[in-house]
Amino acid sequence: MSKKYLPEESGTIITNDLFLAAFLSTVGCKLDHIEKNERRRVSFVFTGERVRELREAYRTGPVQLDIRSFRDNLNRLRDLLSQAAAGQDPEERSAPYARSRSFAPEQSRLSSVSHV
């Protein structure tokens, strides 16, 4: 059986969908590790009690999450992907992931937008 298709009772999924990976990270699933196959394709391996349920929610309907956290996780995963593709070990990162925000929070509030 392919590693990609693990038994349903397993609390693990493997995906190469970057947006699904960012979603799972945002809602609290644990990124166990990153795999690189013989074709140099990189996949994310997630674990957690609800990982399959959350993947199904992502696939079938609208989900709610903190968009800033999603963006931060997306950028972090992109960094990990580029490191893995370059042959670097993503676990050996010297500094913790951080990106600065280029906007003032008070200017980005949706409540200040009026609808006509």
C-alpha positions as CSV (number, residue, x, y, z in Angstrom):
1,M,0.0,0.0,0.0
2,S,1.3,3.5,-0.8
3,K,2.4,5.6,2.1
4,K,0.1,8.3,0.8
5,Y,-3.0,6.2,1.5
6,L,-2.7,5.3,5.1
7,P,-5.4,3.2,6.9
8,E,-8.5,5.3,7.9
9,E,-7.9,4.6,11.6
10,S,-4.5,6.2,11.4
11,G,-4.2,9.6,12.9
12,T,-1.7,10.6,10.1
13,I,-2.1,12.1,6.6
14,I,0.4,12.8,3.9
15,T,-0.3,15.7,1.6
16,N,1.6,17.8,-1.0
17,D,-1.2,20.4,-1.0
18,L,0.4,23.5,0.5
19,F,-2.9,25.3,1.3
20,L,-4.2,22.2,3.1
21,A,-1.0,21.9,5.0
22,A,-1.3,25.6,6.0
23,F,-4.9,25.0,7.1
24,L,-4.0,22.0,9.2
25,S,-1.1,23.9,10.8
26,T,-3.4,26.8,11.6
27,V,-6.1,24.7,13.2
28,G,-3.6,22.9,15.5
29,C,-2.5,19.7,13.7
30,K,1.1,18.8,14.3
31,L,3.5,18.8,11.3
32,D,5.4,15.6,12.1
33,H,7.9,15.8,9.3
34,I,8.5,16.6,5.6
35,E,9.2,13.8,3.2
36,K,11.0,14.0,-0.2
37,N,10.4,11.1,-2.6
38,E,12.6,9.8,-5.4
39,R,11.1,12.3,-7.9
40,R,12.1,15.1,-5.5
41,R,8.4,15.8,-4.7
42,V,8.0,17.1,-1.1
43,S,5.1,16.1,1.1
44,F,3.9,17.1,4.5
45,V,3.1,14.5,7.1
46,F,0.6,15.6,9.8
47,T,-0.6,13.8,12.9
48,G,-3.4,14.4,15.3
49,E,-6.7,13.0,16.6
50,R,-8.8,15.1,14.2
51,V,-6.5,15.4,11.3
52,R,-8.7,13.3,8.9
53,E,-11.9,15.1,10.1
54,L,-10.3,18.5,9.5
55,R,-9.0,17.5,6.1
56,E,-12.5,16.5,5.1
57,A,-13.9,19.8,6.4
58,Y,-11.4,21.6,4.3
59,R,-12.4,19.7,1.2
60,T,-16.2,19.8,1.6
61,G,-17.2,23.2,2.9
62,P,-16.5,26.5,4.3
63,V,-14.1,26.6,7.3
64,Q,-13.3,29.4,9.7
65,L,-9.8,30.3,10.8
66,D,-7.6,33.2,11.7
67,I,-6.4,34.5,8.3
68,R,-3.2,36.1,9.7
69,S,-2.3,32.8,11.4
70,F,-3.0,31.0,8.1
71,R,-0.8,33.4,6.2
72,D,2.0,33.0,8.7
73,N,1.8,29.2,8.5
74,L,1.7,29.3,4.7
75,N,4.9,31.4,4.6
76,R,6.5,29.1,7.2
77,L,5.7,26.0,5.1
78,R,6.9,27.7,1.9
79,D,10.2,28.3,3.7
80,L,10.4,24.7,4.8
81,L,9.6,23.5,1.2
82,S,12.4,25.6,-0.3
83,Q,14.8,24.3,2.3
84,A,13.8,20.7,1.6
85,A,14.0,21.2,-2.1
86,A,17.5,22.6,-1.7
87,G,18.5,19.6,0.3
88,Q,18.8,21.4,3.6
89,D,17.3,19.8,6.8
90,P,14.4,22.0,7.8
91,E,14.9,20.9,11.4
92,E,18.3,22.6,11.5
93,R,17.0,26.1,11.1
94,S,19.1,28.5,13.2
95,A,16.5,31.2,13.9
96,P,12.8,30.8,14.7
97,Y,10.4,31.6,11.9
98,A,9.2,35.2,12.0
99,R,8.1,37.7,9.4
100,S,7.3,41.3,10.1
101,R,4.0,42.8,9.2
102,S,4.2,45.7,6.7
103,F,0.9,47.3,7.7
104,A,-0.5,49.0,10.8
105,P,-3.1,46.9,12.5
106,E,-5.4,49.9,13.0
107,Q,-5.5,50.5,9.3
108,S,-6.5,46.9,8.4
109,R,-9.7,46.6,10.5
110,L,-12.7,45.5,8.6
111,S,-15.1,47.3,10.9
112,S,-13.9,50.6,9.6
113,V,-15.2,49.8,6.1
114,S,-18.7,51.0,5.5
115,H,-21.1,49.3,3.1
116,V,-23.3,51.5,0.9
